[in-house]
Amino acid sequence: MKVYKFGGASVKNADGVRNLKHIIEGESELFIIVSAMGKTTNALEEVFDHYRTGNIEAAQTKIDEIAAYHQAIIDDLFGEHRTLGQVEALLSELHRFITTVPYDASRAEERYDRTVAFGELISTTIISEWLNFAGIANHWVDMRRTFVTQFRHKDANVFIEESTPLLRREVAGSAERVFVGQGFIGSAADGSTTTLGREGSDYSAAVVAHILDAESMTVWKDVDGILNADPKIFPEAEKIDALNYVDTIELAYSGAQIIHPKTIKPLQNKNIPLYVRPFGNKAAAGTRIDGAAEDVKVPIIILKRNQSLLTLRSRDLSFVLEEKFPIVFSILERFRIKTNLIHNSAVDLNLCTESSWRLEEAAAALQAEGFDTAINEEVELLTIRNHNEQVLKAHTFSERNIVKQIDARTVRVILRKE
């Protein structure tokens, strides 16, 4: 069994779906994990924001836009106007949820997961039905029935031991040997839909590969492989032919848009190689990730945008880290605020976090615990691994610097947004 993962950019339109078919043609014993099409998850987050703030009419309008976007792809694929009953049913379910289930702030993450999961359910339904129409028989899998996750909405981990018999039974019971399943989603023990973290489809594919003892996993992207920087930001970027698991985890944690941070462990545990290859050229080698590759020597430059700087100060100026850290991070965990960099002085604690609609709520909870708080939402986080003097001079000497941390191998800088 091989596992292929296709991200939203690779299936953003009908031509992308046709290219997916071109890539998988001739394959047997294949499990495909697919993300939501294009920017659908972003659009569903807008639906959720309208729902959360009580603007149901705006939420409905956005759902109609999402429906029109997918219908255009369906019509293009089938060459005529075609109504797919299961897609219509999913959109109707989304409408009903938004219009009939009252928003409950105490269940915010659960409501979020239920909303955004429709992106993957719709995309895989369209792709599965069209592949069958185009002559590639396949079995559509609802990953919520095969992935048992933590009862932790918005950033759940998959319980592999509990999920293994469910997924293996689904695969063994199918006459078709090509499978199409959703990335990013699963379900908790109570049956509620969970998501695995933004960009979590890579992790989904890795868990599938682990459970099915796959010979390999391939992520198809819009780049030639893994580059040492984002070419849209750093034009001098170059491809890395091979990476080991450890370097990949470090890069993913630092924010490199190559692979989801939770992806590597399920693969490493069974020594399953991971390939990152360009979906525009199925013959290209791309980048191979495994346990045997040597450490990367070239500088790797990662810029994480959409960051916030949360600064905390104990009101009585008695900031004792051993006592205060558990309070701080339990509150951030409660509101699912991810911290990417920690910097402290005698009285201040600076946290670079993912921007979140719940950051203000977390700050209020911290204030109730005796902290003065300040939020700067206009920051970015720059990480350079394997730095040298030339790279440091080019990228880290700036009036935009707020905080800089440096060691022998890595430098990380919080920057004011340009």
LINKA-V346409 format. One line per field, one symbol per residue. psi: psi as a letter, one per 20 degrees, with the letter a starting at -180 (. if undefined). burial: b if it has 9 or more other C-alpha atoms within 8 Angstrom, else e. A space follows every 50 residues. Layout:
psi: ???
burial: ???
This chain:
psi: pqpppprhhikirhhhghhggghipiqrmppppprqpckhgghhhggggg ghjjmhghghghhhggghghhhgghggijrpppohhgghghhggggghii oqpohikghghgghgihhghggghgggghhgghjjnproppoiiiioprq mnqilqqpogghhghgghggghjphqjpqorqriqbqrhjiqpqqjqpkj hggghhgggghjlqhrpppprkribprjroihhnhjqqqphqqrgghggg gghijplhqphjhgghghhjlpqppoqpiiniiqhbpppaiiqrqphqpp ppooalqqoopqpphjklnoghhhghgghhghghjloppiqppqahiqop oorppqijhhgghghhhhjjqpqqpojlrroppoqlqrgggghhiinqii pgppppahhpppppqpq.
burial: bbbbbbbbbbbbbbebbbbbbeeeeeeeebbbbbbbbbbbbebbbbbbeb beeebbebbbebbeebbeeeeebbbbbbeeeeeeeebbebbeebbbebee eebeeeebebbbbbbbbbbbbbbbbbbbebbbeeeebbbbbbbbbbbbbb ebbbbbebbbeebbebbbebbeeeeebbbbbbbbbbbbbeebbbbbbeeb bbbbbbbbbbbeebbbbbbbbbebbbbbbbbeeeeebebbbbbbbebbbe bbebbbeebbbebbebbbeeebbbbbbbbeeeeeebbbbbeebeeeeebb bbbbebbbbbbbbbeeeebeeeebeeebeebbbebbbebbebeeeebbbb bbbbbeebbeebbebbbeeebbbeeebbbbbbbbbbbeeebbeeebeeee beebeeeeebbbbbbbee
